Amino acid sequence: MPGQTLTPDTLVLSGTLDAKNAKQLLKKTKDYFKGNQLNIDFAKVEYADSVALALILHWLRKARKHNIRLKLLNLPKGLIRIAKLSELDNIILNENGS
């Protein structure tokens, strides 16, 4: 199960992001979209598969819906490769602060 901690404007994810825990992570993060900006930091993520990409796309849509600036920090290289293969890198990397 991935862990997460929230500082005033940064959600720090840790552990594994995959199909086994994506639904639970979505539920846990739904209330984090408040204020003007949210940073999501992947620095402590040990493994992320294509499900993590789907989570990011969901978070981007939610942020836009609520007029929140979402910044993705320290995206894992493997996740960036998946985004490029999926031709979603232009969307994901535009929000990438790493």
N, C-alpha and C positions, 0 to 999 in steps of 0.2 A: 504494500500500500504506500502510495507516495505521501510524503509529509508536506506540510505547508505552514509557514508562519507569515504573519502580516505585520509589517511595521506601518507607520502612518500612510504611506502611499506605495509600498512595495510588497508584493506577494512573492515569497521565496519558496520555490518548489524543491523537493528532494526525493531521492529514491527512483522508482520505476514508473514510467507513464506508458501504460499499455491497455489493451482491451479488458483486462481483468479488473482494473480500477477506474476506468474513465468515467463511468456513470456516477460513481461515488464522489469523484473529484469535481465533476460538474455541480453536483448538489452542494458540496462544501464551499465552492467558490462563487455561488450565485449572489451572495450578499456582499461580495467584495467590490462590486462595481458601483462605487459611490464617489462623490467628489468630482474634481476636474481631471485627474490623472491617476492612472494605475500602472505601475511597473510590475512586470512578471519576470522574475529572475530564475533562470534555469541552471545556474552555476552548480548546484548540488544534485542535479538530476544525473543518475548513474546510467539509465537506459531510457530511451524514448523511441517508439516505433511510429508507424503512420497514424495511429490513433491520436498521438500527441499533436500531429498536424491538424487533425479534425478538431481537437480541443481548441487549438489556437484560432482556427477559422471561426469557431463558435464564439470565442471570447472577443474577437475583432468585431463580429456582427453586433454583439451585445454592447460593446464599448461605443460603437457608432450610433446605435439606437439611443443610448443614454448620454450622448455628447461627451464622452470621456476619452481623453487621449490615452491610448494604450501603447506602452513601450515594452518590447520584448528584449530582455537582457540575457547575454551569455547562452545563446541558443547552441545546443550540442551540434557538432559538425555532422553527425549522422542524420540529424533532423533537417539540417540545411540541405544535405544531399537528397533526401526524400522530397523536400519541397522543390528542388530543381528538377528532379525526375518527373514530378507531377505538374511541372510548369506553374507552380504557385510561389516560386521564389520571389518574384517581383512584389507580390502582396506581403509575404512574410518578412522579407528583408527590408521593406520600407518601414516596418515597425520595429526593426531590430536595432537595439542600442549597443550591441557588442562590438 
